[in-house]
């Protein structure tokens, strides 16, 4: 097993991540309830970018998590990459060995819309691969934590929820979970051609991946068009960690692992997350065949 940085006890770290996360949950639920009951949702926006909004909740949770890590673990040799901080100066301390990757509020549009499909992502990457993953879903009272190959989900009271990955391994019999606010015509065309058994629409990659682990869905496909926006490290690091620990898989369409720490931090092209690692390569190959047959992707 990989050893954490000198001075970090794994049990203490997990306990601290649990504490930090539930504190973040309080903040997110506080603002979510205010926004749901407010006629002036724009009052809680910190920018005017409708395609990439930032709320007070994003910033408060961002500050909370970073401060807690820095206060509790002074002088530990790791860096922190945060979506909100990166938006401000596009710089971060890139530690090749240990790097925290934080998205304080994944699914901000859903958060504003009051759907409940939002999450906090926090991952600790080792040599540019997710090693510890935390996905917090406040509205479901779910805290998913993975450490190495172990995964569990707990409620606020500490009770443990069971994972329930489905055994479905035939593409057309799968339930797809897809984006509510980030769909495009190419992805829509691909979904229609595959003709999934069922489609569930929700925001937040963390929420989507959790739905696969729960057994509510079987597969998620992200398709980014050339020259357009694409998911970044903070979107996938924590969800990848928990899905792999559960026995699922997430790769690009060629079944290659996601690469973290690129200069632009982007994950372009087509990415597939599915319920079973042993079946993932075949699923990717089938999807790629459909794309080539109908000339769907550039």
C-alpha positions, 0 to 999 in steps of 0.5 A: 500500500502507498504510504501517505506523506510523513506525519500523516496517520491514515485513520486520523486523516479519514476522521478529519475528512469526515469532519470537514465534509459534514461541516461543508454539508452544513454550509451547502444546505444552509445556502441551498435552503435560502436559495430555494425560498428566495425570489432573488437567486442572483443575490447569491451569485458572485459572478455574472457568467451563466455558463459557469456561475459561482455562488457564495456557497462555492467560495465559503466551502472552498475556503473552509476545506482549504483552511481546515487542511492547512490548519490541521496539517501544517508543513505536510508536503502536499499541494492543493488544486481548487477550482475556485482558486484556479479561476482567480489566478490559474496557478496552483502548487503542483506537487508531483507526488501528493496533490489535493483536488477540490471542487467545493460545489460540483453542479452549481447550476443544479444548486441554484435551480434547487434540484438537490443534485450537487456535491462536493468533490475532494481527492488526494492524488498520488503521482497524478492518480486519485488515491483518496476520494470524497464525494459529499451529497448533502441533499441525500445525507451521503458521504462517500469515502474511498481510501486505496481500494476500500469504499464506504458511504455513511450518513451524518449519524455515522450509519453505513449505506451499502453499495449495490453496483448492478450486474448489467453488462449489455449496453442496450439493457443499461440505464444511462445517467446523463447531464441536465445542463451540459448536453449537446447535439452530438451526445444526444445523437449518440444516446439515441443511437445506442437506445439505452433501456432508460435514461436518468437526467441529473447534474454533478458528476459526483451525483452521477457516479454515486447513482452508478454505485447505488445501482440506480444507473449503470453508465455515464458518458461525457462528450466534449466537442473540440474547441468547447468547454470540457470537464477538468481534474476537479470534476473527475478525481474524487468520482473516479476514486470512489467508482474504482474502489467500488469495482467500476471503471472510468476511462476515455473511449479508448479504455485509457486511464484519465490523465491528471495534471495536464497544463490546462487540466482538461479531460476532452473527448469522450469519457465513459464511466460504467458499473463493472471494471471487467466489462468496461473495455467491451462497453467502450468498444461498442460505443466507439463502434456506434460512433464510427458507424454513424459518424457522430463525433468529429 
